[in-house]
Amino acid sequence: MIITDQDVQIGDAIKMVFPTTRHRYCFWHVRKHIAEQQIPLMNKYGENFASDFHLWYTSRDISTCEEQWRLMKEKYHMEEEQDS
């Protein structure tokens, strides 16, 4: 596994040079992007969204994460984008 920031060129190079290696983003950058999106998401979904998001984000296992995500999608009428 290689942990880096979200630089596209680095990601492309890792795929080319280390095709079987998993590339993950560093925790600092993930947290930074979450913080940047909190205000727009709260504006869109309301004040309670932050606490529901926190329950999902801090899930300790896959089943809890999936259940929290399902509950958020239902509560806030969120639709997932489908790749075409």
matplotlib code that plots the C-alpha trace (Angstrom):
import matplotlib.pyplot as plt

x = [0.0, 1.1, -0.4, -0.1, -2.1, -4.7, -2.3, -3.6, -0.1, 1.2, -1.8, -1.2, 2.4, 1.7, -0.7, 1.9, 5.0, 3.3, 0.1, -0.7, -0.2, -3.2, -3.1, -4.8, -5.1, -3.6, -5.9, -5.0, -6.2, -9.4, -10.2, -9.4, -11.9, -14.5, -14.2, -14.5, -17.7, -19.4, -20.9, -22.4, -23.8, -25.3, -26.8, -28.3, -29.5, -29.8, -28.1, -28.6, -26.7, -23.4, -24.2, -25.6, -22.5, -20.3, -22.0, -21.4, -17.9, -16.7, -18.3, -16.1, -17.1, -18.4, -21.9, -22.4, -21.0, -23.4, -26.3, -25.5, -25.1, -28.5, -30.1, -28.6, -29.7, -33.3, -33.4, -32.0, -33.4, -29.9, -29.4, -26.1, -24.6, -24.1, -21.0, -22.0]
y = [0.0, 3.5, 6.5, 9.9, 13.1, 13.3, 14.3, 12.8, 12.4, 10.5, 8.2, 7.6, 6.9, 4.4, 2.5, 2.3, 1.5, -0.6, -2.1, -4.4, -1.9, -0.2, 3.6, 5.3, 9.0, 10.3, 10.9, 14.6, 15.2, 13.2, 15.2, 18.5, 17.7, 16.6, 19.8, 21.8, 20.1, 20.3, 23.7, 23.1, 19.8, 21.3, 24.1, 21.6, 19.0, 20.9, 21.2, 17.6, 16.4, 16.9, 14.5, 11.9, 12.2, 11.8, 8.5, 7.2, 8.5, 7.1, 3.6, 0.9, -1.9, -2.4, -3.4, -0.3, 1.9, 0.4, 0.7, 4.4, 5.2, 3.6, 5.6, 8.8, 8.2, 7.6, 10.4, 13.1, 11.6, 11.3, 9.5, 7.9, 8.8, 5.9, 5.6, 5.1]
z = [0.0, -0.8, 1.0, -0.7, -1.2, -3.9, -6.8, -10.0, -11.5, -8.5, -8.7, -12.4, -11.8, -8.9, -11.2, -13.9, -11.8, -9.0, -10.7, -7.9, -5.1, -3.4, -3.4, -0.5, 0.4, 3.6, 6.5, 6.7, 3.1, 3.6, 6.8, 5.0, 2.3, 4.8, 6.7, 3.4, 2.6, 6.0, 5.5, 2.1, 3.2, 6.3, 4.2, 1.9, 4.4, 7.7, 11.0, 12.1, 9.0, 10.8, 13.7, 11.3, 9.0, 12.1, 13.0, 9.5, 9.2, 12.5, 12.0, 13.4, 11.0, 7.6, 8.6, 10.8, 8.1, 5.5, 7.8, 8.7, 5.0, 4.3, 7.1, 5.9, 2.3, 3.4, 6.0, 3.6, 0.3, -1.1, -4.4, -5.3, -8.7, -11.0, -13.2, -16.8]

ax = plt.figure().add_subplot(projection="3d")
ax.plot(x, y, z, "-o")
ax.set_aspect("equal")
plt.show()
